[in-house]
């Protein structure tokens, strides 16, 4: 007769009768295969996404580089400097030293420079010189001219001081012109005139228009 208790004890007592090792290895291998099958589609999707994204990144990078290295002409900023020394040469390469609190180009590429508080030295003949200064000035690089405006002061090394409100100096010809009335004072006295002309090479000043001269009798 079959002993049913022994049969039940055989199937329930797994501690003394473990599963074969071959069956455990097969189970682990099956799980790995299933895991790989699940991961492969995800990896393929990631790689496909990278292939789509990288060309767009390269295209954007190229576009940004071109925008920075090749700006449009109208986008260029105007020239601006502060507390600057600059040098202007005439037709004989004589150097005129100037300085200004601010230098601003009136328009990009115009070569017309606005000067704030310009002041400079203009060498003349026989080791003499003139100092000119004004609140505002304009230097035209194309014409090589300097126009001083508002309160223009002209100091001559021999002692004369002249004041006007608009003075134009042409470096190519070495001539200066006061376009407005002039008040001058020197060793001999005072002069009021409608204008003034200055010739650098001749070291000559001519007062033009109606001129009134007051001479100090002590100096006579």
C-alpha positions in Angstrom: 0.0 0.0 0.0 1.3 3.5 -0.8 2.2 5.7 2.1 0.6 9.1 1.3 2.3 10.8 4.2 5.8 10.0 2.8 4.8 11.3 -0.6 3.5 14.6 0.9 6.6 14.9 3.1 8.8 14.5 0.0 7.3 17.4 -1.9 6.9 19.7 1.1 10.4 19.3 2.5 12.3 21.5 -0.1 15.1 22.1 2.4 16.4 18.6 2.1 15.7 18.2 -1.6 16.8 21.5 -3.5 16.1 22.1 -7.1 18.7 21.0 -9.6 21.5 23.5 -10.4 20.9 23.2 -14.1 17.3 24.4 -13.7 18.6 27.6 -11.8 21.2 28.5 -14.5 18.5 28.1 -17.2 16.2 30.5 -15.3 18.9 33.2 -14.9 19.8 33.0 -18.6 16.2 33.3 -19.6 15.8 36.4 -17.4 18.9 38.0 -19.0 17.6 37.4 -22.5 14.3 39.0 -21.6 16.0 42.0 -20.0 18.2 42.5 -23.1 15.1 42.3 -25.4 13.5 45.1 -23.3 16.5 47.4 -23.2 17.4 47.1 -26.9 14.5 49.3 -28.2 15.2 51.9 -25.6 18.9 52.1 -26.5 18.0 52.3 -30.2 15.5 55.2 -29.5 18.2 57.1 -27.6 20.8 56.7 -30.4 18.2 57.8 -33.0 17.4 60.9 -30.9 21.1 61.8 -30.7 21.5 61.5 -34.5 18.6 63.9 -35.0 19.8 66.5 -32.3 23.5 66.8 -33.2 23.1 68.1 -36.8 20.8 70.9 -35.4 23.3 71.8 -32.7 26.1 72.1 -35.3 23.9 74.2 -37.6 23.0 76.6 -34.7 26.7 76.9 -33.8 27.7 77.8 -37.3 24.9 80.4 -37.5 25.9 82.1 -34.2 29.6 82.2 -35.2 28.8 83.9 -38.5 26.6 86.5 -36.7 29.5 87.4 -34.4 32.4 87.4 -36.8 30.7 89.1 -39.7 28.5 91.9 -38.4 26.7 94.2 -40.9 28.3 97.5 -41.7 25.3 99.5 -40.3 25.7 97.6 -36.9 29.2 98.9 -36.3 29.5 101.2 -33.3 30.8 104.8 -33.7 34.2 105.7 -32.5 34.3 106.9 -28.9 37.2 107.7 -26.6 37.8 109.6 -23.5 40.7 111.7 -22.2 42.7 111.1 -25.4 45.8 112.6 -27.0 45.9 112.7 -30.7 48.2 114.0 -33.4 47.4 115.9 -36.6 50.0 116.4 -39.3 50.1 119.1 -42.0 51.3 118.8 -45.6 54.9 119.2 -44.4 54.5 116.4 -41.8 54.7 118.9 -39.0 53.0 117.3 -36.0 50.3 119.2 -34.0 49.6 117.7 -30.6 46.0 117.8 -29.3 44.0 116.4 -26.5 40.3 116.2 -25.7 38.1 115.0 -22.8 35.9 113.1 -25.3 36.1 112.1 -28.9 32.9 110.9 -30.8 32.5 110.1 -34.4 29.3 111.9 -35.6 28.3 108.9 -37.8 29.9 105.5 -38.6 32.6 105.9 -41.2 32.0 109.7 -41.6 35.5 110.7 -40.4 34.0 113.7 -38.9 35.0 113.7 -35.2 33.3 115.7 -32.5 35.7 116.9 -29.7 34.7 117.9 -26.2 37.1 120.4 -24.6 39.8 120.1 -27.2 43.1 121.8 -26.6 46.3 121.7 -28.7 49.6 123.3 -29.7 50.2 124.5 -33.3 53.9 125.1 -34.0 54.8 128.2 -36.0 57.8 129.8 -37.6 60.9 130.9 -35.7 60.3 128.5 -32.8 57.0 130.3 -31.9 53.7 128.5 -31.3 50.0 128.9 -30.7 47.8 127.2 -28.2 44.1 126.9 -29.1 41.3 125.6 -26.9 37.5 125.5 -26.9 34.5 123.7 -25.2 33.6 122.0 -28.5 35.3 121.3 -31.8 35.0 119.2 -35.0 37.9 117.6 -36.8 37.3 116.6 -40.4 39.7 113.9 -41.4 38.8 114.2 -45.1 39.5 117.9 -45.3 42.2 117.9 -42.5 40.5 120.8 -40.8 39.7 121.7 -37.2 36.7 123.9 -36.3 36.5 125.3 -32.8 33.2 126.7 -31.4 31.8 128.7 -28.5 34.4 130.3 -26.3 37.6 129.9 -28.4 40.9 131.0 -26.9 44.0 131.5 -29.0 47.3 132.1 -27.1 50.4 133.2 -28.9 53.8 132.4 -27.4 54.9 136.0 -27.6 52.2 137.1 -25.3 49.0 137.9 -27.3 45.6 136.4 -26.3 42.7 136.4 -28.8 39.1 135.3 -28.1 36.4 134.5 -30.6 33.4 132.1 -31.0 34.2 130.3 -34.2 37.7 129.5 -35.5 38.7 127.3 -38.4 42.2 126.0 -38.9 43.3 124.2 -42.1 46.3 122.0 -41.6 47.1 121.4 -45.2 47.5 125.2 -45.9 48.6 126.2 -42.4 46.0 129.0 -42.2 43.6 129.9 -39.4 40.5 132.0 -39.8 38.3 133.6 -37.1 34.8 133.6 -38.6 33.3 135.7 -35.8 34.4 139.0 -34.1 37.7 138.9 -32.3 38.9 140.5 -29.0 42.7 140.4 -28.6 45.1 141.7 -26.0 48.8 142.0 -26.2 51.8 143.9 -24.9 50.8 147.1 -26.8 47.1 147.1 -25.9 43.7 145.8 -27.0 42.2 145.1 -30.5 38.6 144.5 -31.5 38.0 143.3 -35.0 35.4 141.7 -37.2 37.7 138.8 -38.0 41.2 137.5 -38.0 43.4 135.6 -40.4 46.5 133.7 -39.3 49.3 132.4 -41.6 51.5 129.8 -39.9 54.5 129.7 -42.3 54.8 133.5 -42.3 54.0 133.8 -38.5 51.6 136.6 -39.5 48.2 137.7 -38.0 45.9 140.0 -39.9 42.8 141.5 -38.3 40.0 142.0 -40.9 36.9 144.1 -41.2 36.4 147.1 -38.9 39.1 147.2 -36.4 39.5 149.2 -33.2 42.9 149.5 -31.6 43.6 150.9 -28.1 47.3 151.3 -27.4 48.7 151.7 -23.9 50.6 155.0 -23.8 53.0 153.6 -21.3 54.0 150.9 -23.8 54.6 153.5 -26.6 
